[in-house]
Amino acid sequence: MAVLLETTLGDIVIDLFTEERPKCCLNFLKLCKIKYYNYCLVHHVQRDFIMQSGDPSGTGRGGESVFSLLYGDQARFFDTEKVPRIKHRKKGTVSMVNNGSDQHGSQFLITTGENLDYLNGVHTVFGEVSEGLDVLAKINETFVDKDFIPLQDVRINHTVILEDPFDDPPDLPVPDRSPEPTREQLDSGRIGADEAINDAEGKESEELEEILNEKEAKTRAILLEMVGDLPDAEVRPPENVLFVCKLNPVTTDEDLEIIFSRFGSIKSCEVIRDWKTGDSLCYAFIEFEKVDLTPPPPQNTQNVQIERRI
């Protein structure tokens, strides 16, 4: 009994323990059959520990069992299967993720380390990787941020059931064909899985973070356009307005005005702040009286504190 996961980094075949874990395997197989996992992100990667997927929201806080789709929200999760005891001994062990209440939904993990005893009795082992350990190794080596989210999207594109011993439950919503991904599914705000690999190859983690930051800024601009805070995602300030970014959080309007007044008369200077907390968002706009007085942006001052003592 097996399932093929076609990921953006290659194919992984999972052999399922259908006799030992019938409910977990039934849930996993039928979610695969209704294409629930298509385009799901690998949303969590800890090197030499685990990779985690199976949440359509891509946040690690979503997902539901197939029983929820059949019987409603009261069946969103189902109880863990603890007998017989199966341990996380080797790389490629596949488990349903415990939601914190000894229940499972749709999220699953695959181990990328060995002898992970502290996972035993918490997450339910229901299979193992039989082919594609090299693909698992690629996922294990992907760059991640401080929250262990891959900087470049890694996705499950498609699932193929190789063998299924379970009958389909009545009213299982099996699609006639694999659905096309929506724009929302593919736009994570990070480096796209389909972007040229050479764009990331050879780059350090800091460089990939910079690419990610640019994409996040673009995504925020699109969202601001959607809610009406910006007239257009591609809007640019007037030529006499200087945009200053990556400020130190303690820099104030007055500090910036003192620094930039050497370039000419300033009409206004504003550090943009969070409307709720008042905290600096680390960027500002400086409006000059004349266009030709607007200075070129200073170099190599990222996160430097700008204050009155100059």
VOBA-1610 file (N, C-alpha, C; in pm, whole numbers, padded with zeros to 5 digits, always signed):
BEGIN
Met+00085-00117+00000Met+00000+00000+00000Met+00089+00123+00000Ala+00076+00206-00102Ala+00172+00314-00116Ala+00111+00435-00186Val+00177+00549-00164Val+00138+00675-00226Val+00263+00742-00281Leu+00251+00802-00398Leu+00359+00880-00459Leu+00328+01028-00440Leu+00422+01101-00379Leu+00412+01246-00368Leu+00503+01308-00474Glu+00443+01382-00566Glu+00522+01454-00665Glu+00546+01594-00610Thr+00670+01622-00569Thr+00703+01751-00511Thr+00783+01834-00612Thr+00802+01959-00580Thr+00878+02048-00668Thr+01026+02013-00669Leu+01070+01926-00580Leu+01210+01884-00577Leu+01229+01739-00620Gly+01118+01671-00653Gly+01130+01533-00696Gly+01020+01447-00633Asp+01023+01318-00664Asp+00917+01226-00621Asp+00957+01151-00495Ile+00858+01130-00409Ile+00876+01053-00285Ile+00767+00947-00280Val+00806+00822-00259Val+00710+00713-00243Val+00702+00676-00096Ile+00579+00671-00044Ile+00556+00636+00095Ile+00482+00503+00103Asp+00544+00406+00170Asp+00476+00280+00200Asp+00397+00297+00329Leu+00272+00253+00328Leu+00182+00277+00440Leu+00163+00151+00525Phe+00153+00172+00657Phe+00130+00062+00751Phe-00021+00048+00773Thr-00089-00005+00672Thr-00235-00006+00674Thr-00293-00101+00779Glu-00220-00205+00813Glu-00271-00298+00914Glu-00252-00243+01054Glu-00136-00182+01076Glu-00107-00129+01210Glu-00177+00004+01237Arg-00198+00085+01132Arg-00255+00219+01148Arg-00370+00239+01048Pro-00477+00162+01059Pro-00583+00168+00957Pro-00650+00305+00946Lys-00674+00372+01059Lys-00747+00499+01051Lys-00660+00610+00993Cys-00534+00616+01036Cys-00440+00715+00981Cys-00421+00694+00831Cys-00407+00569+00791Cys-00384+00539+00649Cys-00508+00567+00566Leu-00626+00532+00619Leu-00750+00564+00549Leu-00762+00715+00528Asn-00737+00790+00634Asn-00744+00937+00626Asn-00647+00991+00522Phe-00523+00945+00527Phe-00419+00993+00435Phe-00452+00956+00290Leu-00491+00833+00268Leu-00520+00787+00132Leu-00638+00862+00071Lys-00744+00882+00148Lys-00862+00948+00092Lys-00838+01098+00073Leu-00755+01161+00159Leu-00717+01300+00135Leu-00636+01310+00005Cys-00550+01212-00018Cys-00476+01209-00144Cys-00572+01192-00261Lys-00672+01108-00244Lys-00763+01077-00354Lys-00847+01197-00394Ile-00884+01280-00298Ile-00964+01399-00331Ile-00875+01519-00364Lys-00743+01494-00376Lys-00645+01597-00415Lys-00633+01708-00311Tyr-00656+01672-00187Tyr-00649+01770-00077Tyr-00507+01824-00061Tyr-00407+01740-00086Tyr-00268+01779-00064Tyr-00205+01851-00183Asn-00277+01857-00295Asn-00219+01924-00412Asn-00186+02069-00380Tyr-00061+02107-00409Tyr-00009+02243-00394Tyr+00014+02283-00248Cys+00004+02187-00157Cys+00039+02217-00017Cys+00189+02246-00007Leu+00221+02346+00072Leu+00361+02379+00098Leu+00422+02282+00198Val+00551+02257+00184Val+00630+02206+00295Val+00657+02330+00381His+00581+02346+00488His+00581+02472+00561His+00678+02477+00677His+00745+02366+00705His+00836+02362+00820His+00947+02262+00793Val+01071+02308+00803Val+01186+02220+00781Val+01291+02250+00889Gln+01320+02151+00970Gln+01431+02160+01066Gln+01535+02056+01024Arg+01653+02105+00991Arg+01756+02019+00935Arg+01789+01903+01028Asp+01797+01784+00970Asp+01829+01661+01042Asp+01728+01631+01153Phe+01605+01680+01134Phe+01500+01654+01231Phe+01372+01615+01156Ile+01297+01712+01105Ile+01173+01680+01034Ile+01146+01781+00922Met+01060+01739+00830Met+00991+01829+00738Met+00842+01807+00760Gln+00763+01914+00746Gln+00621+01904+00777Gln+00539+01965+00666Ser+00426+01900+00633Ser+00338+01948+00526Ser+00195+01903+00556Gly+00107+01922+00457Gly-00030+01875+00472Gly-00131+01978+00517Asp-00089+02105+00525Asp-00180+02213+00564Asp-00206+02302+00443Pro-00327+02300+00387Pro-00353+02383+00269Pro-00332+02532+00291Ser-00344+02578+00417Ser-00323+02721+00444Ser-00175+02757+00441Gly-00088+02659+00453Gly+00056+02684+00451Gly+00109+02747+00578Thr+00027+02757+00682Thr+00068+02823+00805Thr+00112+02726+00915Gly+00074+02601+00902Gly+00099+02506+01010Gly-00010+02506+01116Arg-00112+02588+01095Arg-00222+02597+01192Arg-00355+02548+01134Gly-00353+02498+01011Gly-00476+02457+00946Gly-00481+02309+00916Gly-00577+02275+00831Gly-00593+02136+00792Gly-00706+02067+00868Glu-00756+01959+00809Glu-00865+01883+00869Glu-00860+01741+00814Ser-00920+01650+00886Ser-00924+01512+00841Ser-01027+01495+00730Val-01019+01383+00661Val-01117+01355+00557Val-01256+01335+00617Phe-01259+01295+00745Phe-01387+01271+00812Phe-01465+01402+00832Ser-01392+01512+00843Ser-01456+01643+00854Ser-01533+01676+00726Leu-01476+01639+00613Leu-01542+01666+00485Leu-01665+01579+00466Leu-01669+01467+00539Leu-01782+01375+00526Leu-01889+01399+00632Tyr-01845+01434+00755Tyr-01939+01437+00866Tyr-01948+01573+00936Gly-01871+01672+00888Gly-01883+01805+00947Gly-01771+01839+01044Asp-01779+01960+01099Asp-01672+02013+01184Asp-01645+01928+01307Gln-01747+01858+01359Gln-01726+01777+01480Gln-01628+01664+01454Ala-01602+01634+01325Ala-01508+01527+01291Ala-01382+01584+01227Arg-01351+01710+01259Arg-01233+01772+01198Arg-01106+01695+01232Phe-01098+01645+01355Phe-00982+01568+01399Phe-01027+01430+01446Phe-00932+01336+01452Phe-00961+01203+01505Phe-00849+01164+01601Asp-00880+01071+01690Asp-00787+01034+01795Asp-00665+00961+01739Thr-00553+00978+01811Thr-00428+00912+01771Thr-00442+00760+01785Glu-00362+00690+01704Glu-00355+00543+01713Glu-00220+00508+01776Lys-00222+00456+01896Lys-00099+00435+01971Lys-00056+00289+01979Val-00142+00199+01936Val-00112+00055+01945Val-00125-00006+01807Pro-00025-00085+01765Pro+00102-00115+01832Pro+00196+00006+01830Arg+00293+00006+01920Arg+00388+00116+01930Arg+00491+00106+01817Ile+00503+00211+01738Ile+00601+00217+01630Ile+00687+00341+01653Lys+00818+00326+01650Lys+00908+00433+01689Lys+00965+00508+01568His+01010+00630+01597His+01076+00714+01495His+01226+00683+01497Arg+01262+00571+01435Arg+01400+00525+01445Arg+01487+00569+01328Lys+01430+00581+01210Lys+01515+00606+01093Lys+01463+00722+01011Lys+01551+00774+00926Lys+01511+00879+00834Lys+01400+00828+00742Gly+01307+00916+00712Gly+01199+00877+00622Gly+01078+00820+00692Thr+01076+00823+00825Thr+00958+00780+00899Thr+00848+00884+00880Val+00727+00839+00850Val+00615+00930+00821Val+00512+00920+00934Ser+00473+01036+00989Ser+00379+01039+01101Ser+00272+01144+01080Met+00153+01117+01133Met+00050+01219+01143Met+00087+01310+01259Val+00070+01441+01240Val+00110+01540+01340Val+00002+01551+01448Asn+00045+01546+01572Asn-00043+01566+01686Asn-00081+01713+01695Asn-00209+01744+01705Asn-00253+01884+01709Asn-00245+01948+01847Gly-00187+01876+01942Gly-00176+01926+02079Gly-00282+01871+02171Ser-00380+01801+02114Ser-00487+01741+02194Ser-00498+01592+02168Asp-00385+01531+02130Asp-00381+01388+02097Asp-00480+01353+01986Gln-00485+01441+01885Gln-00570+01417+01769Gln-00495+01454+01642His-00545+01402+01530His-00483+01426+01400His-00583+01487+01304Gly-00530+01564+01208Gly-00611+01620+01101Gly-00556+01576+00967Ser-00490+01670+00898Ser-00432+01637+00768Ser-00280+01651+00767Gln-00224+01722+00864Gln-00080+01749+00862Gln+00000+01623+00895Phe+00112+01611+00825Phe+00201+01498+00849Phe+00345+01546+00848Leu+00432+01467+00905Leu+00575+01498+00906Leu+00652+01378+00854Ile+00771+01407+00804Ile+00866+01302+00762Ile+00997+01334+00831Thr+01053+01235+00899Thr+01177+01259+00972Thr+01297+01266+00877Thr+01389+01355+00909Thr+01515+01365+00834Thr+01633+01336+00925Gly+01603+01287+01044Gly+01705+01243+01139Gly+01672+01104+01189Glu+01761+01050+01269Glu+01743+00915+01320Glu+01725+00914+01471Asn+01657+00807+01520Asn+01639+00785+01664Asn+01582+00908+01734Leu+01470+00957+01681Leu+01404+01075+01739Leu+01302+01027+01843Asp+01356+00980+01955Asp+01272+00914+02055Asp+01167+01007+02114Tyr+01195+01138+02120Tyr+01101+01230+02184Tyr+00976+01251+02100Leu+00975+01199+01976Leu+00853+01203+01894Leu+00763+01082+01922Asn+00821+00979+01981Asn+00745+00855+02005Asn+00631+00880+02104Gly+00516+00824+02073Gly+00402+00840+02162Gly+00331+00973+02149Val+00384+01062+02066Val+00322+01194+02044Val+00260+01199+01906His+00344+01177+01804His+00298+01175+01665His+00288+01029+01620Thr+00186+00999+01543Thr+00156+00860+01509Thr+00224+00817+01380Val+00319+00724+01390Val+00387+00669+01272Val+00288+00584+01193Phe+00277+00614+01062Phe+00186+00534+00979Phe+00248+00493+00846Gly+00377+00523+00827Gly+00441+00482+00703Gly+00588+00518+00702Glu+00653+00491+00588Glu+00795+00522+00573Glu+00825+00547+00426Val+00927+00626+00402Val+00969+00656+00265Val+01045+00535+00211Ser+00996+00481+00100Ser+01063+00366+00039Ser+01146+00407-00082Glu+01108+00517-00146Glu+01184+00573-00257Glu+01182+00725-00246Gly+01295+00787-00284Gly+01301+00932-00283Gly+01373+00990-00162Leu+01458+00909-00098Leu+01535+00962+00014Leu+01629+01074-00031Asp+01669+01070-00159Asp+01754+01178-00212Asp+01674+01308-00221Val+01546+01297-00253Val+01460+01416-00256Val+01441+01469-00114Leu+01421+01377-00021Leu+01409+01416+00120Leu+01535+01488+00167Ala+01650+01444+00119Ala+01776+01509+00155Ala+01782+01652+00099Lys+01730+01672-00022Lys+01726+01807-00079Lys+01638+01900+00005Ile+01523+01849+00047Ile+01435+01929+00131Ile+01503+01961+00263Asn+01573+01863+00316Asn+01644+01881+00442Asn+01748+01993+00434Glu+01807+02013+00316Glu+01914+02112+00300Glu+01862+02249+00256Thr+01732+02264+00239Thr+01681+02392+00190Thr+01704+02503+00292Phe+01725+02625+00244Phe+01741+02740+00333Phe+01607+02772+00398Val+01611+02805+00527Val+01490+02842+00600Val+01513+02970+00678Asp+01403+03033+00722Asp+01416+03153+00805Asp+01421+03113+00951Lys+01411+03211+01041Lys+01423+03184+01184Lys+01308+03099+01237Asp+01198+03094+01163Asp+01083+03012+01203Asp+01081+02878+01131Phe+01191+02844+01063Phe+01207+02717+00991Phe+01113+02704+00872Ile+01074+02819+00814Ile+00993+02819+00693Ile+01088+02831+00574Pro+01078+02742+00474Pro+01169+02751+00358Pro+01160+02887+00290Leu+01277+02943+00253Leu+01280+03071+00184Leu+01231+03056+00040Gln+01253+02940-00018Gln+01198+02912-00151Gln+01093+02803-00135Asp+00977+02826-00195Asp+00866+02731-00181Asp+00906+02590-00221Val+00869+02495-00137Val+00873+02352-00170Val+00730+02303-00157Arg+00677+02244-00263Arg+00536+02208-00265Arg+00513+02062-00304Ile+00398+02012-00262Ile+00345+01887-00318Ile+00260+01927-00437Asn+00304+01894-00555Asn+00227+01929-00675Asn+00110+01835-00699His+00133+01708-00666His+00033+01607-00703His+00057+01483-00617Thr-00049+01408-00594Thr-00037+01280-00523Thr-00096+01170-00611Val-00031+01055-00610Val-00077+00939-00689Val-00087+00820-00595Ile-00206+00762-00586Ile-00225+00643-00502Ile-00182+00521-00582Leu-00082+00452-00532Leu-00031+00334-00601Leu-00109+00209-00564Glu-00159+00205-00440Glu-00240+00091-00396Glu-00322+00134-00275Asp-00451+00106-00279Asp-00543+00147-00173Asp-00633+00031-00136Pro-00619-00025-00013Pro-00701-00140+00026Pro-00838-00101+00080Phe-00863+00029+00099Phe-00986+00073+00162Phe-01092+00115+00060Asp-01215+00075+00086Asp-01327+00125+00004Asp-01348+00273+00032Asp-01395+00345-00069Asp-01425+00487-00049Asp-01549+00502+00039Pro-01544+00592+00137Pro-01664+00620+00216Pro-01774+00677+00127Pro-01899+00655+00160Pro-02008+00715+00082Pro-01994+00868+00078Asp-02024+00925-00037Asp-02022+01071-00057Asp-01882+01131-00051Leu-01778+01050-00068Leu-01643+01106-00075Leu-01634+01194-00200Pro-01598+01322-00186Pro-01600+01414-00302Pro-01476+01399-00390Val-01471+01293-00469Val-01356+01268-00555Val-01370+01350-00684Pro-01274+01437-00715Pro-01284+01517-00838Pro-01258+01434-00962Asp-01314+01477-01075Asp-01292+01407-01202Asp-01148+01422-01249Arg-01085+01534-01215Arg-00948+01560-01254Arg-00882+01647-01148Ser-00751+01654-01153Ser-00680+01737-01056Ser-00713+01884-01080Pro-00751+01956-00975Pro-00787+02097-00993Pro-00664+02182-01024Glu-00685+02291-01095Glu-00577+02385-01122Glu-00553+02469-00996Pro-00429+02506-00971Pro-00402+02588-00851Pro-00456+02729-00869Thr-00498+02789-00758Thr-00541+02928-00761Thr-00420+03018-00741Arg-00437+03145-00774Arg-00329+03241-00753Arg-00292+03250-00606Glu-00394+03244-00519Glu-00369+03252-00376Glu-00288+03132-00327Gln-00313+03015-00384Gln-00238+02897-00344Gln-00090+02910-00377Leu-00061+02970-00491Leu+00078+02976-00538Leu+00154+03098-00489Asp+00082+03201-00444Asp+00149+03324-00402Asp+00170+03323-00252Ser+00283+03270-00209Ser+00315+03263-00066Ser+00387+03388-00018Gly+00429+03475-00113Gly+00509+03591-00075Gly+00656+03558-00062Arg+00692+03434-00094Arg+00832+03392-00087Arg+00883+03359-00228Ile+01004+03309-00235Ile+01061+03275-00364Ile+00982+03157-00421Gly+00926+03175-00540Gly+00841+03072-00597Gly+00916+02943-00628Ala+00844+02833-00614Ala+00905+02702-00641Ala+00946+02690-00786Asp+00877+02764-00876Asp+00906+02752-01018Asp+01005+02857-01067Glu+01058+02941-00977Glu+01157+03038-01020Glu+01288+02966-01053Ala+01362+03023-01145Ala+01485+02959-01193Ala+01576+02927-01076Ile+01619+02801-01072Ile+01703+02758-00960Ile+01833+02836-00953Asn+01878+02888-01069Asn+02003+02964-01069Asn+01991+03094-00990Asp+01866+03140-00972Asp+01847+03260-00893Asp+01887+03238-00748Ala+01874+03114-00701Ala+01907+03085-00562Ala+02039+03011-00548Glu+02082+02945-00652Glu+02202+02862-00645Glu+02325+02946-00616Gly+02402+02903-00518Gly+02525+02972-00483Gly+02508+03091-00392Lys+02385+03125-00358Lys+02360+03240-00273Lys+02363+03198-00126Glu+02411+03288-00041Glu+02409+03265+00102Glu+02267+03290+00154Ser+02243+03245+00277Ser+02113+03261+00337Ser+02071+03408+00344Glu+02168+03498+00371Glu+02136+03640+00381Glu+02088+03696+00248Glu+02147+03649+00137Glu+02105+03696+00005Glu+01964+03648-00027Leu+01933+03524+00011Leu+01799+03473-00011Leu+01697+03549+00075Glu+01739+03587+00196Glu+01652+03668+00281Glu+01620+03800+00214Glu+01720+03861+00147Glu+01699+03988+00079Glu+01597+03972-00035Ile+01610+03863-00112Ile+01513+03836-00218Ile+01374+03818-00158Leu+01368+03745-00047Leu+01240+03722+00019Leu+01179+03853+00067Asn+01262+03941+00125Asn+01212+04069+00174Asn+01152+04153+00062Glu+01216+04150-00055Glu+01164+04225-00169Glu+01027+04169-00212Lys+01016+04035-00212Lys+00889+03975-00250Lys+00780+04006-00147Glu+00817+04006-00018Glu+00719+04038+00085Glu+00671+04182+00073Ala+00765+04273+00039Ala+00727+04413+00021Ala+00628+04426-00094Lys+00651+04352-00203Lys+00561+04355-00317Lys+00424+04301-00277Thr+00423+04192-00200Thr+00297+04134-00156Thr+00220+04231-00068Arg+00290+04299+00023Arg+00223+04398+00109Arg+00163+04510+00026Ala+00236+04553-00077Ala+00186+04660-00162Ala+00058+04618-00233Ile+00054+04493-00280Ile-00067+04443-00347Ile-00183+04438-00249Leu-00155+04394-00125Leu-00261+04389-00025Leu-00312+04527+00010Leu-00221+04626+00020Leu-00262+04763+00049Leu-00347+04819-00064Glu-00312+04781-00187Glu-00393+04823-00301Glu-00533+04764-00290Met-00541+04636-00249Met-00669+04568-00242Met-00761+04632-00137Val-00702+04676-00023Val-00786+04733+00083Val-00801+04882+00068Gly-00738+04942-00034Gly-00760+05082-00062Gly-00660+05178-00003Asp-00556+05126+00066Asp-00457+05215+00125Asp-00358+05267+00022Leu-00348+05197-00091Leu-00265+05244-00202Leu-00351+05244-00328Pro-00337+05344-00412Pro-00414+05345-00537Pro-00368+05240-00635Asp-00241+05201-00624Asp-00184+05105-00718Asp-00064+05040-00652Ala-00047+04908-00673Ala+00066+04838-00611Ala+00200+04889-00663Glu+00200+04948-00784Glu+00324+04998-00844Glu+00343+05147-00819Val+00264+05205-00727Val+00272+05348-00702Val+00412+05387-00654Arg+00459+05504-00695Arg+00588+05555-00652Arg+00568+05695-00594Pro+00652+05736-00497Pro+00639+05870-00441Pro+00680+05974-00545Pro+00636+06102-00527Pro+00678+06209-00617Pro+00830+06223-00617Glu+00884+06289-00720Glu+01029+06299-00736Glu+01096+06378-00625Asn+01020+06465-00558Asn+01081+06542-00448Asn+01065+06472-00314Val+01018+06346-00316Val+01001+06270-00192Val+01103+06157-00189Leu+01178+06151-00080Leu+01279+06046-00061Leu+01222+05938+00029Phe+01233+05814-00017Phe+01190+05698+00062Phe+01312+05641+00131Val+01308+05632+00263Val+01420+05580+00342Val+01372+05454+00411Cys+01443+05343+00392Cys+01400+05216+00451Cys+01509+05155+00537Lys+01472+05047+00606Lys+01561+04972+00693Lys+01621+05061+00801Leu+01538+05147+00857Leu+01581+05234+00965Leu+01596+05156+01095Asn+01679+05209+01183Asn+01682+05157+01319Asn+01548+05191+01385Pro+01489+05099+01460Pro+01356+05123+01517Pro+01348+05246+01608Val+01461+05292+01664Val+01455+05406+01757Val+01466+05540+01687Thr+01495+05541+01556Thr+01509+05666+01482Thr+01375+05741+01476Thr+01377+05872+01501Thr+01256+05953+01504Thr+01249+06046+01383Asp+01133+06112+01367Asp+01117+06211+01261Asp+01222+06321+01273Glu+01242+06369+01396Glu+01334+06480+01418Glu+01477+06441+01384Asp+01515+06320+01417Asp+01650+06272+01387Asp+01675+06275+01236Leu+01579+06223+01160Leu+01594+06220+01015Leu+01599+06360+00956Glu+01516+06450+01009Glu+01512+06586+00956Glu+01646+06656+00975Ile+01708+06635+01092Ile+01838+06696+01118Ile+01943+06643+01020Ile+01941+06513+00997Ile+02040+06450+00909Ile+02024+06498+00765Phe+01899+06500+00715Phe+01877+06527+00574Phe+01855+06674+00541Ser+01845+06759+00641Ser+01827+06902+00613Ser+01949+06963+00547Arg+02062+06898+00554Arg+02183+06948+00487Arg+02168+06949+00335Phe+02071+06871+00285Phe+02053+06864+00141Phe+01952+06967+00088Gly+01886+07037+00179Gly+01791+07139+00136Gly+01674+07151+00231Ser+01587+07243+00199Ser+01471+07269+00284Ser+01373+07152+00279Ile+01331+07106+00396Ile+01241+06992+00406Ile+01100+07038+00441Lys+01003+06993+00363Lys+00863+07028+00390Lys+00802+06939+00498Ser+00836+06810+00491Ser+00783+06716+00590Ser+00874+06596+00601Cys+00869+06533+00716Cys+00951+06413+00742Cys+00873+06324+00837Glu+00847+06200+00794Glu+00762+06112+00874Glu+00814+05969+00873Val+00842+05918+00993Val+00870+05775+01010Val+00735+05704+01020Ile+00711+05606+00936Ile+00583+05536+00934Ile+00576+05438+01052Arg+00463+05445+01122Arg+00449+05364+01244Arg+00324+05277+01239Asp+00327+05168+01315Asp+00213+05079+01327Asp+00097+05156+01389Trp-00020+05150+01326Trp-00134+05230+01373Trp-00182+05187+01511Lys-00156+05061+01549Lys-00207+05012+01676Lys-00105+05028+01789Thr+00020+04991+01764Thr+00122+04993+01870Thr+00205+05120+01872Gly+00210+05191+01760Gly+00295+05309+01752Gly+00440+05277+01726Asp+00473+05148+01709Asp+00612+05109+01683Asp+00652+05146+01540Ser+00779+05183+01524Ser+00831+05216+01392Ser+00827+05095+01301Leu+00786+05118+01176Leu+00792+05013+01075Leu+00924+05017+00998Cys+01014+05103+01044Cys+01152+05112+00995Cys+01164+05166+00853Tyr+01069+05249+00812Tyr+01085+05323+00688Tyr+01018+05460+00703Ala+01059+05553+00617Ala+01010+05690+00631Ala+01004+05758+00494Phe+00931+05871+00488Phe+00924+05955+00369Phe+00969+06096+00407Ile+01059+06151+00326Ile+01108+06287+00347Ile+01074+06369+00223Glu+00997+06474+00241Glu+00956+06558+00130Glu+01038+06687+00127Phe+01106+06713+00016Phe+01188+06832-00002Phe+01109+06940-00076Glu+01154+07064-00056Glu+01091+07177-00126Glu+01111+07168-00276Lys+01232+07124-00318Lys+01265+07121-00459Lys+01312+06982-00499Val+01283+06945-00623Val+01322+06814-00673Val+01472+06797-00678Asp+01544+06901-00725Asp+01687+06887-00747Asp+01767+06884-00618Leu+01699+06902-00503Leu+01770+06897-00376Leu+01763+06758-00313Thr+01681+06670-00371Thr+01668+06537-00314Thr+01799+06462-00326Pro+01859+06417-00212Pro+01990+06353-00215Pro+01984+06210-00264Pro+02097+06157-00311Pro+02101+06014-00341Pro+02095+05935-00212Pro+02042+05813-00216Pro+02031+05736-00093Pro+02168+05701-00037Pro+02189+05715+00096Pro+02317+05679+00155Pro+02340+05530+00146Gln+02464+05490+00140Gln+02499+05349+00125Gln+02545+05291+00259Asn+02522+05159+00274Asn+02574+05083+00386Asn+02532+05140+00521Thr+02405+05179+00533Thr+02356+05232+00660Thr+02240+05149+00714Gln+02226+05028+00666Gln+02115+04944+00709Gln+02119+04924+00860Asn+02006+04955+00929Asn+01989+04937+01073Asn+02078+05027+01157Val+02146+05124+01095Val+02228+05218+01171Val+02135+05315+01243Gln+02164+05342+01370Gln+02082+05437+01444Gln+02116+05579+01402Ile+02014+05652+01356Ile+02031+05792+01318Ile+01975+05878+01431Glu+02058+05960+01492Glu+02013+06041+01602Glu+02076+06178+01594Arg+02053+06262+01694Arg+02092+06401+01686Arg+02240+06423+01705Arg+02308+06331+01769Arg+02451+06349+01791Arg+02526+06310+01665Ile+02566+06409+01582Ile+02631+06379+01455Ile+02762+06454+01446
//
